[in-house]
């Protein structure tokens, strides 16, 4: 199982580095490249550079809130039965 864990860890690291590199290039370097350059066709419009992380954060916080709420409800039900 150890080699499987290493493979999953490697894939997660590679995916994270790829996303970080893409986003960094998109947000920091691309605004300084001419707008008619061919590299612009590989990136979404600049507005999405803020919209996507904000939406991802809202979704993550929503899931965490629901999870914590469900755990608290289950904990409260267990205390009532004992």
C-alpha positions in Angstrom: 0.0 0.0 0.0 3.0 2.3 0.5 3.8 2.6 -3.2 0.2 3.4 -3.9 0.2 6.2 -1.4 3.4 7.5 -2.9 1.8 7.5 -6.4 -1.3 9.4 -5.1 0.9 11.9 -3.3 3.0 12.4 -6.4 -0.1 13.0 -8.5 -1.6 15.4 -6.0 1.7 17.3 -5.8 2.1 17.4 -9.6 -1.5 18.6 -10.0 -1.1 21.3 -7.3 2.1 22.6 -8.9 0.5 22.7 -12.3 -2.5 24.7 -11.1 -0.2 27.0 -9.1 2.0 27.6 -12.1 -0.9 28.2 -14.5 -2.6 30.6 -12.1 0.6 32.5 -11.3 1.3 32.9 -15.0 -2.3 33.9 -15.7 -2.5 36.5 -12.9 1.0 37.9 -12.6 2.7 37.6 -16.0 -0.1 37.6 -18.6 -1.2 41.3 -17.9 2.2 42.4 -19.1 2.0 40.4 -22.4 0.5 42.1 -25.5 -3.2 41.4 -25.9 -2.7 40.2 -29.5 0.0 37.6 -28.5 -0.9 33.9 -29.2 -0.5 32.9 -25.6 -3.7 34.7 -24.6 -5.8 32.0 -26.3 -4.8 29.5 -23.6 -6.2 31.5 -20.7 -9.7 32.6 -19.6 -10.5 36.3 -19.4 -8.9 38.1 -16.5 -12.2 38.5 -14.6 -12.3 34.8 -14.0 -8.9 35.0 -12.1 -10.8 36.5 -9.2 -14.2 34.8 -9.7 -13.0 31.2 -9.7 -11.1 31.3 -6.4 -13.9 33.3 -4.7 -16.5 30.7 -5.8 -14.3 27.9 -4.8 -13.8 29.4 -1.3 -17.6 29.9 -0.9 -18.3 26.3 -1.9 -15.5 25.1 0.5 -16.8 27.1 3.4 -20.4 26.0 2.7 -19.4 22.3 2.7 -17.4 22.8 5.9 -20.3 24.6 7.6 -22.7 21.9 6.6 -20.3 19.2 7.8 -19.7 20.9 11.2 -23.5 21.4 11.6 -24.2 17.8 10.9 -21.5 16.6 13.3 -23.0 18.9 16.0 -26.5 17.6 15.4 -25.3 14.0 15.6 -23.4 14.8 18.8 -26.4 16.4 20.4 -28.7 13.4 19.5 -26.2 11.0 21.1 -26.1 13.0 24.3 -30.0 12.9 24.5 -30.1 9.1 24.2 -27.6 8.4 26.9 
